[in-house]
Amino acid sequence: MIKAIKKTIRGIRYALEGWSFALENDQHFRINLALSLLGTVLSLLLLSGCKALLIALINYLVLVVELINTAIERAVDTATNKFHPMAKAAKDVASSAVLTIGLFAIIVDIIFLLPAIVEKL
């Protein structure tokens, strides 16, 4: 039992190191973090119930996909230091996943938050 707890704690530490790496080394992660926090805070202040939860979840998903994208980019960079069309494709596809969820998040944020912001003005 103690061994399992130690293993879990070690796993959490590695995950936090991943977050730290992304914060320190990936400008896009920092930008997405700021935008996601802004959308989430605004949703919690201006919306209620399921709408606020939906906005927070979608903004959280942007961060998850950005972390996966960062991992893929770093793994590809480690695997080859020469240009390879498949390496480029892997990085481009991972990046397009971030773009896809990011655009969806922006659309949902606008649909739900813009009316609430305008109502408060």
Biopython code that builds the backbone (N, CA, C, O; Angstrom):
import numpy as np
from Bio.PDB.StructureBuilder import StructureBuilder

atoms = [
    (1, "MET", "N", (0.830, -1.203, 0.000)),
    (1, "MET", "CA", (0.000, 0.000, 0.000)),
    (1, "MET", "C", (0.865, 1.252, 0.000)),
    (1, "MET", "O", (0.606, 2.181, -0.766)),
    (2, "ILE", "N", (1.886, 1.289, 0.847)),
    (2, "ILE", "CA", (2.780, 2.449, 0.924)),
    (2, "ILE", "C", (3.499, 2.634, -0.409)),
    (2, "ILE", "O", (3.703, 3.757, -0.868)),
    (3, "LYS", "N", (3.879, 1.511, -1.022)),
    (3, "LYS", "CA", (4.572, 1.567, -2.309)),
    (3, "LYS", "C", (3.674, 2.217, -3.368)),
    (3, "LYS", "O", (4.140, 3.023, -4.174)),
    (4, "ALA", "N", (2.398, 1.865, -3.360)),
    (4, "ALA", "CA", (1.449, 2.425, -4.318)),
    (4, "ALA", "C", (1.265, 3.926, -4.095)),
    (4, "ALA", "O", (1.170, 4.692, -5.054)),
    (5, "ILE", "N", (1.215, 4.340, -2.842)),
    (5, "ILE", "CA", (1.063, 5.766, -2.524)),
    (5, "ILE", "C", (2.294, 6.535, -2.988)),
    (5, "ILE", "O", (2.176, 7.613, -3.570)),
    (6, "LYS", "N", (3.476, 5.979, -2.729)),
    (6, "LYS", "CA", (4.715, 6.632, -3.169)),
    (6, "LYS", "C", (4.755, 6.741, -4.687)),
    (6, "LYS", "O", (5.184, 7.761, -5.227)),
    (7, "LYS", "N", (4.311, 5.696, -5.373)),
    (7, "LYS", "CA", (4.290, 5.700, -6.836)),
    (7, "LYS", "C", (3.323, 6.768, -7.353)),
    (7, "LYS", "O", (3.614, 7.459, -8.329)),
    (8, "THR", "N", (2.188, 6.892, -6.699)),
    (8, "THR", "CA", (1.203, 7.903, -7.082)),
    (8, "THR", "C", (1.748, 9.306, -6.867)),
    (8, "THR", "O", (1.590, 10.174, -7.724)),
    (9, "ILE", "N", (2.382, 9.529, -5.738)),
    (9, "ILE", "CA", (2.967, 10.835, -5.445)),
    (9, "ILE", "C", (4.052, 11.170, -6.471)),
    (9, "ILE", "O", (4.147, 12.304, -6.939)),
    (10, "ARG", "N", (4.862, 10.178, -6.811)),
    (10, "ARG", "CA", (5.910, 10.385, -7.808)),
    (10, "ARG", "C", (5.278, 10.741, -9.157)),
    (10, "ARG", "O", (5.776, 11.619, -9.861)),
    (11, "GLY", "N", (4.196, 10.070, -9.514)),
    (11, "GLY", "CA", (3.496, 10.362, -10.763)),
    (11, "GLY", "C", (2.938, 11.773, -10.789)),
    (11, "GLY", "O", (3.012, 12.455, -11.811)),
    (12, "ILE", "N", (2.381, 12.212, -9.674)),
    (12, "ILE", "CA", (1.860, 13.584, -9.579)),
    (12, "ILE", "C", (3.001, 14.581, -9.719)),
    (12, "ILE", "O", (2.858, 15.612, -10.377)),
    (13, "ARG", "N", (4.132, 14.271, -9.099)),
    (13, "ARG", "CA", (5.296, 15.166, -9.214)),
    (13, "ARG", "C", (5.738, 15.280, -10.672)),
    (13, "ARG", "O", (6.043, 16.378, -11.138)),
    (14, "TYR", "N", (5.777, 14.164, -11.394)),
    (14, "TYR", "CA", (6.147, 14.204, -12.806)),
    (14, "TYR", "C", (5.159, 15.044, -13.614)),
    (14, "TYR", "O", (5.554, 15.800, -14.501)),
    (15, "ALA", "N", (3.879, 14.905, -13.302)),
    (15, "ALA", "CA", (2.858, 15.689, -14.003)),
    (15, "ALA", "C", (3.053, 17.183, -13.744)),
    (15, "ALA", "O", (2.934, 17.997, -14.660)),
    (16, "LEU", "N", (3.351, 17.536, -12.505)),
    (16, "LEU", "CA", (3.604, 18.943, -12.181)),
    (16, "LEU", "C", (4.863, 19.452, -12.868)),
    (16, "LEU", "O", (4.926, 20.620, -13.254)),
    (17, "GLU", "N", (5.864, 18.595, -13.025)),
    (17, "GLU", "CA", (7.063, 18.965, -13.775)),
    (17, "GLU", "C", (6.707, 19.230, -15.240)),
    (17, "GLU", "O", (7.288, 20.112, -15.872)),
    (18, "GLY", "N", (5.756, 18.469, -15.774)),
    (18, "GLY", "CA", (5.289, 18.699, -17.135)),
    (18, "GLY", "C", (4.621, 20.055, -17.279)),
    (18, "GLY", "O", (4.869, 20.782, -18.241)),
    (19, "TRP", "N", (3.771, 20.389, -16.317)),
    (19, "TRP", "CA", (3.139, 21.715, -16.312)),
    (19, "TRP", "C", (4.208, 22.802, -16.247)),
    (19, "TRP", "O", (4.162, 23.777, -16.998)),
    (20, "SER", "N", (5.152, 22.627, -15.358)),
    (20, "SER", "CA", (6.228, 23.604, -15.196)),
    (20, "SER", "C", (7.008, 23.763, -16.492)),
    (20, "SER", "O", (7.320, 24.881, -16.901)),
    (21, "PHE", "N", (7.324, 22.640, -17.143)),
    (21, "PHE", "CA", (8.051, 22.693, -18.410)),
    (21, "PHE", "C", (7.256, 23.483, -19.438)),
    (21, "PHE", "O", (7.802, 24.352, -20.118)),
    (22, "ALA", "N", (5.975, 23.184, -19.550)),
    (22, "ALA", "CA", (5.133, 23.875, -20.531)),
    (22, "ALA", "C", (5.066, 25.370, -20.236)),
    (22, "ALA", "O", (5.146, 26.187, -21.153)),
    (23, "LEU", "N", (4.922, 25.729, -18.972)),
    (23, "LEU", "CA", (4.875, 27.149, -18.609)),
    (23, "LEU", "C", (6.183, 27.865, -18.947)),
    (23, "LEU", "O", (6.170, 28.998, -19.428)),
    (24, "GLU", "N", (7.289, 27.211, -18.697)),
    (24, "GLU", "CA", (8.587, 27.840, -18.917)),
    (24, "GLU", "C", (9.010, 27.857, -20.382)),
    (24, "GLU", "O", (9.712, 28.775, -20.806)),
    (25, "ASN", "N", (8.597, 26.860, -21.159)),
    (25, "ASN", "CA", (9.173, 26.668, -22.483)),
    (25, "ASN", "C", (8.216, 26.814, -23.651)),
    (25, "ASN", "O", (8.652, 26.784, -24.802)),
    (26, "ASP", "N", (6.951, 26.969, -23.397)),
    (26, "ASP", "CA", (5.992, 27.009, -24.498)),
    (26, "ASP", "C", (5.129, 28.267, -24.414)),
    (26, "ASP", "O", (4.219, 28.364, -23.591)),
    (27, "GLN", "N", (5.435, 29.213, -25.275)),
    (27, "GLN", "CA", (4.707, 30.478, -25.283)),
    (27, "GLN", "C", (3.223, 30.256, -25.589)),
    (27, "GLN", "O", (2.362, 30.916, -25.008)),
    (28, "HIS", "N", (2.931, 29.329, -26.497)),
    (28, "HIS", "CA", (1.530, 29.072, -26.833)),
    (28, "HIS", "C", (0.756, 28.524, -25.639)),
    (28, "HIS", "O", (-0.423, 28.837, -25.474)),
    (29, "PHE", "N", (1.401, 27.712, -24.806)),
    (29, "PHE", "CA", (0.731, 27.222, -23.609)),
    (29, "PHE", "C", (0.406, 28.389, -22.678)),
    (29, "PHE", "O", (-0.690, 28.455, -22.121)),
    (30, "ARG", "N", (1.355, 29.305, -22.512)),
    (30, "ARG", "CA", (1.112, 30.461, -21.637)),
    (30, "ARG", "C", (-0.031, 31.332, -22.170)),
    (30, "ARG", "O", (-0.860, 31.818, -21.400)),
    (31, "ILE", "N", (-0.068, 31.524, -23.492)),
    (31, "ILE", "CA", (-1.148, 32.314, -24.093)),
    (31, "ILE", "C", (-2.490, 31.610, -23.880)),
    (31, "ILE", "O", (-3.467, 32.229, -23.459)),
    (32, "ASN", "N", (-2.524, 30.320, -24.174)),
    (32, "ASN", "CA", (-3.777, 29.565, -23.989)),
    (32, "ASN", "C", (-4.197, 29.512, -22.530)),
    (32, "ASN", "O", (-5.390, 29.540, -22.229)),
    (33, "LEU", "N", (-3.229, 29.436, -21.617)),
    (33, "LEU", "CA", (-3.549, 29.449, -20.190)),
    (33, "LEU", "C", (-4.206, 30.771, -19.810)),
    (33, "LEU", "O", (-5.221, 30.783, -19.113)),
    (34, "ALA", "N", (-3.635, 31.876, -20.260)),
    (34, "ALA", "CA", (-4.203, 33.190, -19.935)),
    (34, "ALA", "C", (-5.614, 33.332, -20.504)),
    (34, "ALA", "O", (-6.521, 33.789, -19.810)),
    (35, "LEU", "N", (-5.799, 32.940, -21.765)),
    (35, "LEU", "CA", (-7.128, 33.055, -22.379)),
    (35, "LEU", "C", (-8.136, 32.115, -21.734)),
    (35, "LEU", "O", (-9.298, 32.473, -21.547)),
    (36, "SER", "N", (-7.692, 30.925, -21.399)),
    (36, "SER", "CA", (-8.587, 29.958, -20.749)),
    (36, "SER", "C", (-9.004, 30.438, -19.368)),
    (36, "SER", "O", (-10.169, 30.321, -18.989)),
    (37, "LEU", "N", (-8.053, 30.978, -18.619)),
    (37, "LEU", "CA", (-8.392, 31.516, -17.296)),
    (37, "LEU", "C", (-9.347, 32.692, -17.411)),
    (37, "LEU", "O", (-10.284, 32.814, -16.622)),
    (38, "LEU", "N", (-9.113, 33.560, -18.394)),
    (38, "LEU", "CA", (-10.001, 34.701, -18.603)),
    (38, "LEU", "C", (-11.423, 34.228, -18.920)),
    (38, "LEU", "O", (-12.388, 34.705, -18.324)),
    (39, "GLY", "N", (-11.544, 33.292, -19.858)),
    (39, "GLY", "CA", (-12.865, 32.776, -20.209)),
    (39, "GLY", "C", (-13.547, 32.102, -19.035)),
    (39, "GLY", "O", (-14.749, 32.265, -18.826)),
    (40, "THR", "N", (-12.771, 31.341, -18.263)),
    (40, "THR", "CA", (-13.336, 30.638, -17.115)),
    (40, "THR", "C", (-13.784, 31.614, -16.030)),
    (40, "THR", "O", (-14.877, 31.473, -15.483)),
    (41, "VAL", "N", (-12.955, 32.592, -15.719)),
    (41, "VAL", "CA", (-13.306, 33.581, -14.690)),
    (41, "VAL", "C", (-14.539, 34.370, -15.118)),
    (41, "VAL", "O", (-15.457, 34.580, -14.324)),
    (42, "LEU", "N", (-14.555, 34.805, -16.375)),
    (42, "LEU", "CA", (-15.729, 35.537, -16.852)),
    (42, "LEU", "C", (-16.986, 34.684, -16.780)),
    (42, "LEU", "O", (-18.054, 35.176, -16.415)),
    (43, "SER", "N", (-16.864, 33.410, -17.127)),
    (43, "SER", "CA", (-18.046, 32.536, -17.077)),
    (43, "SER", "C", (-18.537, 32.369, -15.647)),
    (43, "SER", "O", (-19.743, 32.347, -15.399)),
    (44, "LEU", "N", (-17.610, 32.252, -14.709)),
    (44, "LEU", "CA", (-18.021, 32.086, -13.307)),
    (44, "LEU", "C", (-18.641, 33.362, -12.741)),
    (44, "LEU", "O", (-19.507, 33.303, -11.868)),
    (45, "LEU", "N", (-18.196, 34.512, -13.242)),
    (45, "LEU", "CA", (-18.746, 35.779, -12.767)),
    (45, "LEU", "C", (-20.077, 36.133, -13.430)),
    (45, "LEU", "O", (-20.958, 36.713, -12.796)),
    (46, "LEU", "N", (-20.216, 35.782, -14.704)),
    (46, "LEU", "CA", (-21.363, 36.262, -15.468)),
    (46, "LEU", "C", (-22.440, 35.215, -15.731)),
    (46, "LEU", "O", (-23.585, 35.562, -16.021)),
    (47, "LEU", "N", (-22.086, 33.955, -15.633)),
    (47, "LEU", "CA", (-23.037, 32.891, -15.958)),
    (47, "LEU", "C", (-23.293, 32.042, -14.718)),
    (47, "LEU", "O", (-22.649, 32.220, -13.685)),
    (48, "SER", "N", (-24.219, 31.142, -14.832)),
    (48, "SER", "CA", (-24.475, 30.257, -13.704)),
    (48, "SER", "C", (-24.683, 28.835, -14.194)),
    (48, "SER", "O", (-24.915, 28.587, -15.378)),
    (49, "GLY", "N", (-24.594, 27.922, -13.261)),
    (49, "GLY", "CA", (-24.930, 26.525, -13.516)),
    (49, "GLY", "C", (-24.153, 25.883, -14.644)),
    (49, "GLY", "O", (-22.933, 26.009, -14.747)),
    (50, "CYS", "N", (-24.901, 25.189, -15.485)),
    (50, "CYS", "CA", (-24.304, 24.393, -16.562)),
    (50, "CYS", "C", (-23.560, 25.246, -17.576)),
    (50, "CYS", "O", (-22.553, 24.805, -18.130)),
    (51, "LYS", "N", (-24.033, 26.452, -17.826)),
    (51, "LYS", "CA", (-23.343, 27.315, -18.792)),
    (51, "LYS", "C", (-21.933, 27.638, -18.314)),
    (51, "LYS", "O", (-20.980, 27.550, -19.088)),
    (52, "ALA", "N", (-21.796, 28.007, -17.058)),
    (52, "ALA", "CA", (-20.474, 28.322, -16.511)),
    (52, "ALA", "C", (-19.579, 27.089, -16.534)),
    (52, "ALA", "O", (-18.395, 27.178, -16.862)),
    (53, "LEU", "N", (-20.144, 25.950, -16.189)),
    (53, "LEU", "CA", (-19.381, 24.702, -16.201)),
    (53, "LEU", "C", (-18.948, 24.333, -17.618)),
    (53, "LEU", "O", (-17.824, 23.875, -17.822)),
    (54, "LEU", "N", (-19.822, 24.527, -18.589)),
    (54, "LEU", "CA", (-19.505, 24.242, -19.987)),
    (54, "LEU", "C", (-18.334, 25.097, -20.462)),
    (54, "LEU", "O", (-17.404, 24.586, -21.087)),
    (55, "ILE", "N", (-18.375, 26.378, -20.171)),
    (55, "ILE", "CA", (-17.286, 27.281, -20.578)),
    (55, "ILE", "C", (-15.981, 26.849, -19.908)),
    (55, "ILE", "O", (-14.942, 26.773, -20.565)),
    (56, "ALA", "N", (-16.030, 26.572, -18.621)),
    (56, "ALA", "CA", (-14.818, 26.158, -17.901)),
    (56, "ALA", "C", (-14.265, 24.862, -18.491)),
    (56, "ALA", "O", (-13.054, 24.745, -18.678)),
    (57, "LEU", "N", (-15.114, 23.899, -18.786)),
    (57, "LEU", "CA", (-14.677, 22.622, -19.341)),
    (57, "LEU", "C", (-14.029, 22.801, -20.704)),
    (57, "LEU", "O", (-12.967, 22.236, -20.964)),
    (58, "ILE", "N", (-14.648, 23.574, -21.569)),
    (58, "ILE", "CA", (-14.098, 23.786, -22.911)),
    (58, "ILE", "C", (-12.758, 24.514, -22.825)),
    (58, "ILE", "O", (-11.821, 24.175, -23.547)),
    (59, "ASN", "N", (-12.665, 25.494, -21.964)),
    (59, "ASN", "CA", (-11.395, 26.210, -21.806)),
    (59, "ASN", "C", (-10.322, 25.297, -21.215)),
    (59, "ASN", "O", (-9.152, 25.401, -21.580)),
    (60, "TYR", "N", (-10.705, 24.421, -20.323)),
    (60, "TYR", "CA", (-9.781, 23.442, -19.753)),
    (60, "TYR", "C", (-9.286, 22.489, -20.841)),
    (60, "TYR", "O", (-8.108, 22.133, -20.864)),
    (61, "LEU", "N", (-10.178, 22.077, -21.737)),
    (61, "LEU", "CA", (-9.787, 21.179, -22.825)),
    (61, "LEU", "C", (-8.736, 21.811, -23.733)),
    (61, "LEU", "O", (-7.870, 21.109, -24.255)),
    (62, "VAL", "N", (-8.801, 23.113, -23.925)),
    (62, "VAL", "CA", (-7.776, 23.793, -24.719)),
    (62, "VAL", "C", (-6.402, 23.556, -24.089)),
    (62, "VAL", "O", (-5.434, 23.282, -24.797)),
    (63, "LEU", "N", (-6.318, 23.659, -22.777)),
    (63, "LEU", "CA", (-5.040, 23.444, -22.086)),
    (63, "LEU", "C", (-4.573, 21.998, -22.216)),
    (63, "LEU", "O", (-3.387, 21.742, -22.424)),
    (64, "VAL", "N", (-5.498, 21.057, -22.094)),
    (64, "VAL", "CA", (-5.142, 19.639, -22.212)),
    (64, "VAL", "C", (-4.581, 19.349, -23.597)),
    (64, "VAL", "O", (-3.551, 18.689, -23.729)),
    (65, "VAL", "N", (-5.259, 19.842, -24.626)),
    (65, "VAL", "CA", (-4.795, 19.600, -25.991)),
    (65, "VAL", "C", (-3.464, 20.303, -26.237)),
    (65, "VAL", "O", (-2.606, 19.763, -26.935)),
    (66, "GLU", "N", (-3.277, 21.485, -25.682)),
    (66, "GLU", "CA", (-1.993, 22.192, -25.829)),
    (66, "GLU", "C", (-0.872, 21.411, -25.150)),
    (66, "GLU", "O", (0.238, 21.358, -25.681)),
    (67, "LEU", "N", (-1.125, 20.814, -24.010)),
    (67, "LEU", "CA", (-0.109, 19.992, -23.349)),
    (67, "LEU", "C", (0.249, 18.774, -24.202)),
    (67, "LEU", "O", (1.422, 18.416, -24.310)),
    (68, "ILE", "N", (-0.747, 18.143, -24.801)),
    (68, "ILE", "CA", (-0.485, 17.005, -25.681)),
    (68, "ILE", "C", (0.323, 17.458, -26.896)),
    (68, "ILE", "O", (1.258, 16.774, -27.312)),
    (69, "ASN", "N", (-0.032, 18.599, -27.459)),
    (69, "ASN", "CA", (0.699, 19.148, -28.588)),
    (69, "ASN", "C", (2.162, 19.410, -28.221)),
    (69, "ASN", "O", (3.064, 19.092, -28.996)),
    (70, "THR", "N", (2.391, 19.978, -27.063)),
    (70, "THR", "CA", (3.756, 20.243, -26.612)),
    (70, "THR", "C", (4.538, 18.946, -26.473)),
    (70, "THR", "O", (5.701, 18.877, -26.869)),
    (71, "ALA", "N", (3.913, 17.923, -25.918)),
    (71, "ALA", "CA", (4.587, 16.632, -25.764)),
    (71, "ALA", "C", (4.947, 16.041, -27.124)),
    (71, "ALA", "O", (6.052, 15.530, -27.308)),
    (72, "ILE", "N", (4.028, 16.109, -28.066)),
    (72, "ILE", "CA", (4.297, 15.575, -29.403)),
    (72, "ILE", "C", (5.421, 16.352, -30.072)),
    (72, "ILE", "O", (6.323, 15.757, -30.663)),
    (73, "GLU", "N", (5.371, 17.669, -29.984)),
    (73, "GLU", "CA", (6.425, 18.477, -30.599)),
    (73, "GLU", "C", (7.791, 18.157, -30.015)),
    (73, "GLU", "O", (8.764, 18.014, -30.756)),
    (74, "ARG", "N", (7.874, 18.042, -28.700)),
    (74, "ARG", "CA", (9.168, 17.754, -28.068)),
    (74, "ARG", "C", (9.650, 16.346, -28.411)),
    (74, "ARG", "O", (10.845, 16.135, -28.620)),
    (75, "ALA", "N", (8.733, 15.387, -28.471)),
    (75, "ALA", "CA", (9.116, 14.011, -28.824)),
    (75, "ALA", "C", (9.634, 13.954, -30.259)),
    (75, "ALA", "O", (10.630, 13.286, -30.537)),
    (76, "VAL", "N", (8.964, 14.650, -31.163)),
    (76, "VAL", "CA", (9.414, 14.674, -32.555)),
    (76, "VAL", "C", (10.769, 15.361, -32.660)),
    (76, "VAL", "O", (11.651, 14.891, -33.378)),
    (77, "ASP", "N", (10.936, 16.465, -31.950)),
    (77, "ASP", "CA", (12.226, 17.167, -31.975)),
    (77, "ASP", "C", (13.346, 16.287, -31.442)),
    (77, "ASP", "O", (14.480, 16.367, -31.915)),
    (78, "THR", "N", (13.035, 15.455, -30.467)),
    (78, "THR", "CA", (14.032, 14.553, -29.891)),
    (78, "THR", "C", (14.354, 13.405, -30.849)),
    (78, "THR", "O", (15.492, 12.940, -30.908)),
    (79, "ALA", "N", (13.348, 12.953, -31.595)),
    (79, "ALA", "CA", (13.518, 11.793, -32.468)),
    (79, "ALA", "C", (14.373, 12.103, -33.696)),
    (79, "ALA", "O", (15.071, 11.225, -34.204)),
    (80, "THR", "N", (14.324, 13.326, -34.167)),
    (80, "THR", "CA", (15.096, 13.658, -35.366)),
    (80, "THR", "C", (15.536, 15.110, -35.332)),
    (80, "THR", "O", (14.793, 15.989, -34.894)),
    (81, "ASN", "N", (16.747, 15.349, -35.799)),
    (81, "ASN", "CA", (17.209, 16.731, -35.900)),
    (81, "ASN", "C", (17.265, 17.176, -37.355)),
    (81, "ASN", "O", (17.677, 18.296, -37.658)),
    (82, "LYS", "N", (16.848, 16.288, -38.252)),
    (82, "LYS", "CA", (16.781, 16.610, -39.680)),
    (82, "LYS", "C", (15.321, 16.761, -40.084)),
    (82, "LYS", "O", (14.423, 16.200, -39.456)),
    (83, "PHE", "N", (15.106, 17.532, -41.147)),
    (83, "PHE", "CA", (13.740, 17.672, -41.653)),
    (83, "PHE", "C", (13.263, 16.332, -42.197)),
    (83, "PHE", "O", (13.956, 15.654, -42.956)),
    (84, "HIS", "N", (12.066, 15.982, -41.785)),
    (84, "HIS", "CA", (11.427, 14.785, -42.323)),
    (84, "HIS", "C", (9.951, 15.125, -42.512)),
    (84, "HIS", "O", (9.318, 15.661, -41.603)),
    (85, "PRO", "N", (9.398, 14.815, -43.694)),
    (85, "PRO", "CA", (8.002, 15.192, -43.945)),
    (85, "PRO", "C", (7.015, 14.590, -42.939)),
    (85, "PRO", "O", (6.012, 15.224, -42.612)),
    (86, "MET", "N", (7.283, 13.388, -42.449)),
    (86, "MET", "CA", (6.364, 12.787, -41.475)),
    (86, "MET", "C", (6.491, 13.459, -40.107)),
    (86, "MET", "O", (5.505, 13.566, -39.378)),
    (87, "ALA", "N", (7.683, 13.905, -39.760)),
    (87, "ALA", "CA", (7.855, 14.651, -38.508)),
    (87, "ALA", "C", (7.081, 15.965, -38.584)),
    (87, "ALA", "O", (6.408, 16.366, -37.634)),
    (88, "LYS", "N", (7.195, 16.624, -39.735)),
    (88, "LYS", "CA", (6.444, 17.866, -39.934)),
    (88, "LYS", "C", (4.945, 17.593, -39.857)),
    (88, "LYS", "O", (4.206, 18.351, -39.229)),
    (89, "ALA", "N", (4.501, 16.523, -40.486)),
    (89, "ALA", "CA", (3.073, 16.188, -40.475)),
    (89, "ALA", "C", (2.578, 15.936, -39.051)),
    (89, "ALA", "O", (1.499, 16.395, -38.679)),
    (90, "ALA", "N", (3.367, 15.205, -38.251)),
    (90, "ALA", "CA", (2.974, 14.927, -36.862)),
    (90, "ALA", "C", (2.819, 16.227, -36.078)),
    (90, "ALA", "O", (1.849, 16.406, -35.341)),
    (91, "LYS", "N", (3.778, 17.126, -36.242)),
    (91, "LYS", "CA", (3.711, 18.399, -35.522)),
    (91, "LYS", "C", (2.553, 19.261, -36.025)),
    (91, "LYS", "O", (1.869, 19.912, -35.236)),
    (92, "ASP", "N", (2.340, 19.262, -37.333)),
    (92, "ASP", "CA", (1.253, 20.060, -37.905)),
    (92, "ASP", "C", (-0.114, 19.543, -37.465)),
    (92, "ASP", "O", (-1.006, 20.331, -37.151)),
    (93, "VAL", "N", (-0.278, 18.232, -37.442)),
    (93, "VAL", "CA", (-1.559, 17.652, -37.023)),
    (93, "VAL", "C", (-1.824, 17.947, -35.548)),
    (93, "VAL", "O", (-2.944, 18.298, -35.176)),
    (94, "ALA", "N", (-0.803, 17.807, -34.712)),
    (94, "ALA", "CA", (-0.966, 18.114, -33.288)),
    (94, "ALA", "C", (-1.331, 19.585, -33.103)),
    (94, "ALA", "O", (-2.191, 19.926, -32.292)),
    (95, "SER", "N", (-0.676, 20.437, -33.854)),
    (95, "SER", "CA", (-0.977, 21.865, -33.774)),
    (95, "SER", "C", (-2.396, 22.164, -34.260)),
    (95, "SER", "O", (-3.075, 23.030, -33.710)),
    (96, "SER", "N", (-2.836, 21.448, -35.287)),
    (96, "SER", "CA", (-4.199, 21.677, -35.783)),
    (96, "SER", "C", (-5.248, 21.252, -34.761)),
    (96, "SER", "O", (-6.349, 21.804, -34.740)),
    (97, "ALA", "N", (-4.920, 20.275, -33.913)),
    (97, "ALA", "CA", (-5.846, 19.888, -32.840)),
    (97, "ALA", "C", (-6.048, 21.045, -31.872)),
    (97, "ALA", "O", (-7.165, 21.294, -31.420)),
    (98, "VAL", "N", (-4.964, 21.752, -31.555)),
    (98, "VAL", "CA", (-5.062, 22.918, -30.669)),
    (98, "VAL", "C", (-5.895, 24.009, -31.341)),
    (98, "VAL", "O", (-6.759, 24.619, -30.711)),
    (99, "LEU", "N", (-5.628, 24.245, -32.615)),
    (99, "LEU", "CA", (-6.393, 25.256, -33.343)),
    (99, "LEU", "C", (-7.881, 24.908, -33.359)),
    (99, "LEU", "O", (-8.726, 25.780, -33.157)),
    (100, "THR", "N", (-8.199, 23.651, -33.594)),
    (100, "THR", "CA", (-9.592, 23.219, -33.673)),
    (100, "THR", "C", (-10.330, 23.447, -32.358)),
    (100, "THR", "O", (-11.410, 24.038, -32.348)),
    (101, "ILE", "N", (-9.760, 22.986, -31.257)),
    (101, "ILE", "CA", (-10.435, 23.176, -29.961)),
    (101, "ILE", "C", (-10.405, 24.644, -29.552)),
    (101, "ILE", "O", (-11.334, 25.128, -28.906)),
    (102, "GLY", "N", (-9.338, 25.356, -29.927)),
    (102, "GLY", "CA", (-9.254, 26.779, -29.601)),
    (102, "GLY", "C", (-10.340, 27.581, -30.297)),
    (102, "GLY", "O", (-10.973, 28.438, -29.680)),
    (103, "LEU", "N", (-10.562, 27.307, -31.588)),
    (103, "LEU", "CA", (-11.620, 28.008, -32.319)),
    (103, "LEU", "C", (-12.992, 27.673, -31.739)),
    (103, "LEU", "O", (-13.851, 28.545, -31.608)),
    (104, "PHE", "N", (-13.184, 26.406, -31.396)),
    (104, "PHE", "CA", (-14.450, 26.001, -30.777)),
    (104, "PHE", "C", (-14.660, 26.744, -29.456)),
    (104, "PHE", "O", (-15.757, 27.226, -29.175)),
    (105, "ALA", "N", (-13.604, 26.832, -28.652)),
    (105, "ALA", "CA", (-13.708, 27.529, -27.362)),
    (105, "ALA", "C", (-14.053, 29.005, -27.565)),
    (105, "ALA", "O", (-14.880, 29.560, -26.842)),
    (106, "ILE", "N", (-13.420, 29.630, -28.542)),
    (106, "ILE", "CA", (-13.706, 31.046, -28.807)),
    (106, "ILE", "C", (-15.165, 31.227, -29.223)),
    (106, "ILE", "O", (-15.842, 32.141, -28.752)),
    (107, "ILE", "N", (-15.640, 30.355, -30.104)),
    (107, "ILE", "CA", (-17.031, 30.452, -30.565)),
    (107, "ILE", "C", (-17.999, 30.274, -29.401)),
    (107, "ILE", "O", (-18.943, 31.051, -29.253)),
    (108, "VAL", "N", (-17.769, 29.257, -28.578)),
    (108, "VAL", "CA", (-18.655, 29.008, -27.431)),
    (108, "VAL", "C", (-18.568, 30.170, -26.434)),
    (108, "VAL", "O", (-19.587, 30.618, -25.908)),
    (109, "ASP", "N", (-17.351, 30.654, -26.180)),
    (109, "ASP", "CA", (-17.200, 31.796, -25.268)),
    (109, "ASP", "C", (-17.987, 32.996, -25.774)),
    (109, "ASP", "O", (-18.680, 33.657, -24.999)),
    (110, "ILE", "N", (-17.886, 33.281, -27.064)),
    (110, "ILE", "CA", (-18.600, 34.423, -27.639)),
    (110, "ILE", "C", (-20.116, 34.215, -27.537)),
    (110, "ILE", "O", (-20.841, 35.127, -27.139)),
    (111, "ILE", "N", (-20.588, 33.034, -27.893)),
    (111, "ILE", "CA", (-22.029, 32.761, -27.868)),
    (111, "ILE", "C", (-22.605, 32.953, -26.465)),
    (111, "ILE", "O", (-23.693, 33.508, -26.315)),
    (112, "PHE", "N", (-21.884, 32.498, -25.438)),
    (112, "PHE", "CA", (-22.423, 32.569, -24.084)),
    (112, "PHE", "C", (-22.011, 33.840, -23.328)),
    (112, "PHE", "O", (-22.807, 34.407, -22.580)),
    (113, "LEU", "N", (-20.784, 34.272, -23.525)),
    (113, "LEU", "CA", (-20.285, 35.384, -22.719)),
    (113, "LEU", "C", (-20.628, 36.759, -23.282)),
    (113, "LEU", "O", (-20.906, 37.685, -22.520)),
    (114, "LEU", "N", (-20.611, 36.903, -24.585)),
    (114, "LEU", "CA", (-20.878, 38.227, -25.175)),
    (114, "LEU", "C", (-22.239, 38.780, -24.754)),
    (114, "LEU", "O", (-22.313, 39.938, -24.344)),
    (115, "PRO", "N", (-23.312, 38.004, -24.839)),
    (115, "PRO", "CA", (-24.599, 38.540, -24.361)),
    (115, "PRO", "C", (-24.577, 38.914, -22.878)),
    (115, "PRO", "O", (-25.177, 39.909, -22.471)),
    (116, "ALA", "N", (-23.883, 38.109, -22.082)),
    (116, "ALA", "CA", (-23.811, 38.400, -20.640)),
    (116, "ALA", "C", (-23.007, 39.666, -20.378)),
    (116, "ALA", "O", (-23.353, 40.443, -19.488)),
    (117, "ILE", "N", (-21.951, 39.881, -21.133)),
    (117, "ILE", "CA", (-21.125, 41.097, -20.998)),
    (117, "ILE", "C", (-21.927, 42.314, -21.431)),
    (117, "ILE", "O", (-21.929, 43.337, -20.746)),
    (118, "VAL", "N", (-22.607, 42.206, -22.570)),
    (118, "VAL", "CA", (-23.412, 43.325, -23.073)),
    (118, "VAL", "C", (-24.535, 43.661, -22.098)),
    (118, "VAL", "O", (-24.856, 44.832, -21.896)),
    (119, "GLU", "N", (-25.125, 42.644, -21.501)),
    (119, "GLU", "CA", (-26.210, 42.864, -20.519)),
    (119, "GLU", "C", (-25.706, 43.629, -19.304)),
    (119, "GLU", "O", (-26.441, 44.432, -18.729)),
    (120, "LYS", "N", (-24.449, 43.386, -18.905)),
    (120, "LYS", "CA", (-23.884, 44.056, -17.724)),
    (120, "LYS", "C", (-23.526, 45.507, -18.007)),
    (120, "LYS", "O", (-23.391, 46.305, -17.079)),
    (121, "LEU", "N", (-23.371, 45.858, -19.286)),
    (121, "LEU", "CA", (-22.998, 47.241, -19.645)),
    (121, "LEU", "C", (-24.171, 48.127, -19.610)),
    (121, "LEU", "O", (-24.050, 49.321, -19.881)),
]
sb = StructureBuilder()
sb.init_structure("model")
sb.init_model(0)
sb.init_chain("A")
sb.init_seg("    ")
for serial, (resi, resn, name, xyz) in enumerate(atoms, 1):
    if name == "N":
        sb.init_residue(resn, " ", resi, " ")
    sb.init_atom(name, np.array(xyz, "f"), 0.0, 1.0, " ", f" {name:<3s}", serial, name[0])
structure = sb.get_structure()
